[in-house]
């Protein structure tokens, strides 16, 4: 019984240590999620303004531009996957990788060759373990994204898009990331980045409001050349911010669940330790009583 009691006490001590770690990580994620949500909210007005401008150019012009014109045939498609650099976030990375896999399978069924761009060590490790190739990988800084990385990714995918497919370029570019719906729900999102899909058209004005008027100078195609890369970078940066916020929320949720499980283990092992201790005491009392009876019978 003594050995069993020591085992239970060791497990209780281990569970308490684990709870301290998970509780600390939960509090850290809770503090970071607020900053991440503020960054997502702060990027909204700029993203909406750029989207509105691109919508106006695409709606009120008939110019054929490489970034807005659907290709006749699509031979190669690029998929940009946004994961995290760290784990301990529940199914955060699993969900986005599964969604990317389903997207790649659908594209391959359509006869398209898929090339991958990876953001985050978890996606890079997933592809390395399965010996799958990736065109380019960015790691570090997924917890707190910076615009310079978004610009670098945007430049890379646009450069590949402008290159002919016969020379290693791509005809389509998709991004896959986790979107923060609430603190308890993060859903993988798939967006076709290029050719451009207008996600926010020119909305009907409210009473008393007028739609903004745009003058294109010097030419519409030059405006698109300057405006669309900005739009792409803003979309990629917004996806990075959404992914970071979703990751912190997933980590907080996972660590809260781990702390609750540690509490349950502590309670279970404490009850087992008490039972083992009670059994040991009962056995000792029985031995004492038995010894006393034996001595009384011998007299």
C-alpha positions as CSV (number, residue, x, y, z in Angstrom):
1,X,0.0,0.0,0.0
2,X,2.9,2.4,0.8
3,X,4.3,2.1,-2.7
4,X,0.9,2.7,-4.3
5,X,0.4,5.7,-2.1
6,X,3.7,7.2,-3.2
7,X,2.8,6.7,-6.9
8,X,-0.5,8.5,-6.4
9,X,1.3,11.4,-4.6
10,X,3.8,11.7,-7.4
11,X,1.0,11.8,-10.0
12,X,-0.8,14.5,-8.0
13,X,2.4,16.6,-7.9
14,X,2.9,16.1,-11.6
15,X,-0.7,17.2,-12.4
16,X,-0.3,20.3,-10.2
17,X,2.9,21.3,-12.0
18,X,1.2,20.8,-15.4
19,X,-1.7,22.9,-14.2
20,X,0.6,25.8,-13.3
21,X,2.1,25.7,-16.8
22,X,-1.2,25.5,-18.6
23,X,-2.8,28.1,-16.5
24,X,0.1,30.5,-17.1
25,X,-0.1,29.8,-20.9
26,X,-3.9,30.4,-20.8
27,X,-3.4,33.8,-19.1
28,X,-0.7,34.8,-21.7
29,X,-3.0,33.9,-24.6
30,X,-5.8,35.8,-23.0
31,X,-3.7,38.9,-22.9
32,X,-2.4,38.5,-26.4
33,X,-5.8,37.8,-28.0
34,X,-7.0,41.3,-27.0
35,X,-4.1,42.9,-28.8
36,X,-4.6,40.6,-31.8
37,X,-8.3,41.4,-32.1
38,X,-7.5,45.2,-31.9
39,X,-5.0,44.8,-34.8
40,X,-7.6,42.9,-36.8
41,X,-10.2,45.7,-36.1
42,X,-7.6,48.4,-36.9
43,X,-6.8,46.9,-40.3
44,X,-10.5,46.9,-41.2
45,X,-11.0,50.5,-42.4
46,X,-7.9,50.5,-44.6
47,X,-8.8,47.1,-46.1
48,X,-12.3,48.2,-46.8
49,X,-11.2,51.4,-48.4
50,X,-8.7,49.6,-50.7
51,X,-11.4,47.0,-51.6
52,X,-13.9,49.8,-52.4
53,X,-11.4,51.5,-54.7
54,X,-10.5,48.2,-56.5
55,X,-14.3,47.5,-56.8
56,X,-14.8,50.9,-58.4
57,X,-12.0,50.4,-60.9
58,X,-13.1,46.9,-61.8
59,X,-16.8,47.9,-62.0
60,X,-16.5,51.1,-64.0
61,X,-13.8,50.2,-66.5
62,X,-13.7,47.7,-69.3
63,X,-9.9,47.4,-69.6
64,X,-8.4,43.9,-69.8
65,X,-5.9,43.5,-67.1
66,X,-3.9,40.4,-66.3
67,X,-4.9,40.5,-62.6
68,X,-8.6,40.8,-63.2
69,X,-9.1,38.8,-66.4
70,X,-10.0,35.1,-66.1
71,X,-7.5,32.9,-68.1
72,X,-8.9,30.7,-70.8
73,X,-7.2,27.6,-69.3
74,X,-5.8,27.1,-65.8
75,X,-2.8,24.7,-65.7
76,X,-1.2,25.6,-62.4
77,X,-2.6,26.9,-59.2
78,X,-0.8,28.1,-56.0
79,X,-2.1,27.6,-52.5
80,X,-0.7,29.7,-49.7
81,X,-1.2,28.1,-46.3
82,X,-1.2,30.1,-43.1
83,X,-0.3,28.0,-40.0
84,X,1.4,28.8,-36.7
85,X,5.0,28.6,-35.5
86,X,4.0,26.9,-32.3
87,X,1.7,24.2,-31.2
88,X,-0.5,23.7,-28.1
89,X,-3.4,25.2,-30.0
90,X,-5.8,22.2,-30.3
91,X,-6.9,21.5,-33.8
92,X,-5.9,24.9,-35.1
93,X,-3.2,23.7,-37.5
94,X,-4.9,20.4,-38.3
95,X,-8.0,22.2,-39.5
96,X,-6.2,24.6,-41.8
97,X,-4.0,21.8,-43.3
98,X,-7.0,19.6,-43.8
99,X,-8.8,22.4,-45.6
100,X,-5.8,23.0,-47.8
101,X,-5.6,19.3,-48.6
102,X,-9.3,19.3,-49.6
103,X,-8.7,22.4,-51.8
104,X,-5.7,20.8,-53.4
105,X,-7.6,17.6,-54.1
106,X,-10.4,19.6,-55.8
107,X,-7.9,21.5,-57.9
108,X,-6.2,18.4,-59.0
109,X,-9.5,16.8,-60.0
110,X,-10.0,19.8,-62.2
111,X,-6.7,19.0,-63.9
112,X,-4.6,21.7,-62.2
113,X,-1.1,21.3,-60.9
114,X,-0.8,22.6,-57.3
115,X,2.2,24.4,-55.9
116,X,2.4,25.4,-52.2
117,X,3.6,28.5,-50.3
118,X,3.8,27.9,-46.6
119,X,3.6,30.3,-43.7
120,X,4.5,28.9,-40.2
121,X,6.7,26.1,-38.9
122,X,3.8,23.7,-38.4
123,X,2.9,23.7,-42.1
124,X,6.6,23.5,-43.0
125,X,7.0,20.5,-40.6
126,X,3.9,18.8,-42.0
127,X,5.2,19.0,-45.6
128,X,8.8,18.0,-44.6
129,X,7.5,14.9,-42.7
130,X,5.5,13.8,-45.7
131,X,8.4,14.7,-48.1
132,X,6.2,17.1,-50.1
133,X,7.8,20.1,-51.9
134,X,6.9,23.7,-51.3
135,X,7.8,26.7,-53.5
136,X,8.6,29.0,-50.6
137,X,8.4,29.0,-46.8
138,X,8.1,31.8,-44.3
139,X,8.6,31.1,-40.6
140,X,8.7,33.2,-37.5
141,X,6.5,36.0,-36.4
142,X,3.1,34.3,-36.8
143,X,2.1,35.3,-33.3
144,X,2.6,39.0,-34.1
145,X,2.6,39.5,-37.9
146,X,4.4,42.4,-39.5
147,X,3.4,44.0,-42.8
148,X,6.9,43.5,-44.3
149,X,6.3,39.7,-44.4
150,X,2.9,40.2,-46.0
151,X,4.5,42.4,-48.6
152,X,7.1,39.8,-49.3
153,X,4.5,37.1,-49.7
154,X,2.4,39.4,-51.9
155,X,5.4,40.2,-54.1
156,X,6.3,36.5,-54.5
157,X,2.8,35.4,-55.5
158,X,2.2,38.3,-57.9
159,X,5.6,37.7,-59.5
160,X,4.7,34.0,-59.9
161,X,1.2,34.9,-61.3
162,X,2.6,37.3,-63.9
163,X,5.0,34.6,-65.1
164,X,3.6,32.2,-67.8
165,X,2.6,28.7,-66.6
166,X,5.0,27.2,-69.1
167,X,7.9,28.9,-67.4
168,X,6.9,27.9,-63.9
169,X,4.3,30.5,-63.2
170,X,0.7,30.0,-61.9
171,X,-2.7,30.9,-63.2
172,X,-4.6,31.0,-59.9
173,X,-3.6,31.8,-56.3
174,X,-5.6,30.7,-53.3
175,X,-5.0,31.4,-49.6
176,X,-6.1,29.2,-46.7
177,X,-6.2,30.5,-43.2
178,X,-8.1,30.3,-39.9
179,X,-10.7,33.1,-39.3
180,X,-11.6,34.1,-35.8
181,X,-15.4,33.9,-35.4
182,X,-15.5,34.0,-31.6
183,X,-13.3,33.0,-28.7
184,X,-14.7,29.4,-29.0
185,X,-14.9,29.1,-32.8
186,X,-12.2,29.4,-35.4
187,X,-13.0,28.3,-38.9
188,X,-10.7,27.6,-41.8
189,X,-11.3,30.1,-44.7
190,X,-10.4,29.6,-48.4
191,X,-10.2,32.7,-50.6
192,X,-9.1,32.8,-54.3
193,X,-6.7,35.7,-54.3
194,X,-5.9,35.9,-58.0
195,X,-7.5,36.4,-60.6
196,X,-9.1,39.0,-58.5
197,X,-12.5,38.2,-57.0
198,X,-14.2,41.4,-55.8
199,X,-15.5,40.5,-52.3
200,X,-17.1,43.9,-51.6
201,X,-18.8,45.5,-54.6
202,X,-19.8,49.1,-54.8
203,X,-22.7,49.2,-52.3
204,X,-25.9,51.1,-52.7
205,X,-25.7,54.4,-50.9
206,X,-27.9,55.3,-48.0
207,X,-30.3,58.1,-48.2
208,X,-28.5,61.4,-48.4
209,X,-25.1,59.6,-49.2
210,X,-23.4,59.6,-52.5
211,X,-21.1,57.0,-53.9
212,X,-17.5,58.2,-54.3
213,X,-16.4,59.2,-57.8
214,X,-13.0,58.1,-59.1
215,X,-11.0,59.8,-61.8
216,X,-8.4,57.5,-63.4
217,X,-5.2,59.3,-64.2
218,X,-3.3,58.8,-66.4
219,X,-4.9,55.4,-67.4
220,X,-7.0,52.7,-65.9
221,X,-4.4,49.9,-66.5
222,X,-1.7,51.9,-64.8
223,X,-4.1,52.5,-61.8
224,X,-4.6,48.8,-61.6
225,X,-0.9,48.2,-61.8
226,X,-0.4,50.4,-58.7
227,X,-3.6,49.6,-56.8
228,X,-4.0,45.8,-57.1
229,X,-0.6,44.9,-55.5
230,X,-1.7,47.1,-52.5
231,X,-5.0,45.3,-52.4
232,X,-3.3,41.9,-52.5
233,X,-0.9,42.9,-49.7
234,X,-3.7,44.1,-47.5
235,X,-5.7,40.9,-48.0
236,X,-2.6,38.8,-47.1
237,X,-1.8,40.9,-44.1
238,X,-5.5,40.7,-43.0
239,X,-5.3,36.9,-43.3
240,X,-2.1,36.9,-41.2
241,X,-3.8,39.0,-38.5
242,X,-6.9,36.8,-38.5
243,X,-4.7,33.7,-38.3
244,X,-2.8,35.1,-35.4
245,X,-5.9,36.1,-33.5
246,X,-7.5,32.7,-34.1
247,X,-4.3,30.9,-32.9
248,X,-4.3,32.8,-29.6
249,X,-8.0,32.0,-29.1
250,X,-7.3,28.4,-29.9
251,X,-4.4,28.3,-27.5
252,X,-6.4,29.9,-24.7
253,X,-9.2,27.3,-25.3
254,X,-6.8,24.4,-25.4
255,X,-5.0,25.5,-22.2
256,X,-8.3,26.1,-20.4
257,X,-9.3,22.5,-21.3
258,X,-5.9,21.2,-20.2
259,X,-6.2,23.1,-16.8
260,X,-9.6,21.6,-16.3
261,X,-8.3,18.1,-17.1
262,X,-5.5,18.7,-14.6
263,X,-8.0,19.6,-11.9
264,X,-9.9,16.5,-12.7
265,X,-6.8,14.3,-12.5
266,X,-5.8,16.0,-9.2
267,X,-9.3,15.2,-7.7
268,X,-9.2,11.6,-9.0
269,X,-5.7,10.9,-7.7
270,X,-6.4,12.6,-4.4
271,X,-9.5,10.3,-3.9
272,X,-7.4,7.2,-4.8
273,X,-4.6,8.3,-2.5
274,X,-7.1,8.8,0.3
275,X,-8.5,5.4,-0.3
276,X,-5.1,3.8,-0.4
277,X,-4.2,5.7,2.8
278,X,-7.4,4.5,4.5
279,X,-6.7,1.0,3.4
280,X,-3.2,1.2,4.8
281,X,-4.5,2.5,8.2
282,X,-7.2,-0.2,8.3
283,X,-4.6,-2.9,7.6
284,X,-2.3,-1.5,10.3
285,X,-5.1,-1.4,12.9
286,X,-6.1,-5.0,11.9
287,X,-2.5,-6.1,12.4
288,X,-2.3,-4.4,15.8
289,X,-5.6,-5.9,17.0
290,X,-4.6,-9.3,15.7
291,X,-1.3,-9.1,17.5
292,X,-3.0,-8.0,20.7
293,X,-5.4,-11.0,20.4
294,X,-2.6,-13.4,19.9
295,X,-0.7,-12.1,23.0
296,X,-3.9,-12.4,25.1
297,X,-4.5,-15.9,23.9
298,X,-0.9,-16.9,24.7
299,X,-1.2,-15.9,28.4
